[in-house]
Amino acid sequence: MCSACGFPSRPGHWTDAGGATPGERLRLRFARVAAINRLLAPYGLKAHDDGVTPGLQLFAPGGARELVADLEALWSAAARLVDQPIDPLSPRALNHG
């Protein structure tokens, strides 16, 4: 559990794999959040990964925000914030940008 925010991190999530060194893992996290933001942009949402906080921070245009543990939780929270289902593979998300 994070001593600063109390957020429990689920260690070993498959999306954290691929980097052999801490620097590589951090670069992968930042590349992943950039891709996520391209998919969230049509919905007016933005994700943030500061490299320190466990999980991702999700921001809605009206100021609402959530801390989510992983990608699965991110898509659920995003759908809840915009009150509609979000499919990251939909043409709406893929053709933005």
Stockholm file with secondary structure:
# STOCKHOLM 1.0

chainA/1-97         MCSACGFPSRPGHWTDAGGATPGERLRLRFARVAAINRLLAPYGLKAHDDGVTPGLQLFAPGGARELVADLEALWSAAARLVDQPIDPLSPRALNHG
#=GR chainA/1-97 SS CCTTTCCCCCTTCGGGCSCSSHHHHHHHHHHHHHHHHHHHGGGTCEEECCSSSSSEEEECTTSCEEEESSHHHHHHHHHHHHTSCCCTTSHHHHTCC
#=GC SS_cons        CCTTTCCCCCTTCGGGCSCSSHHHHHHHHHHHHHHHHHHHGGGTCEEECCSSSSSEEEECTTSCEEEESSHHHHHHHHHHHHTSCCCTTSHHHHTCC
//
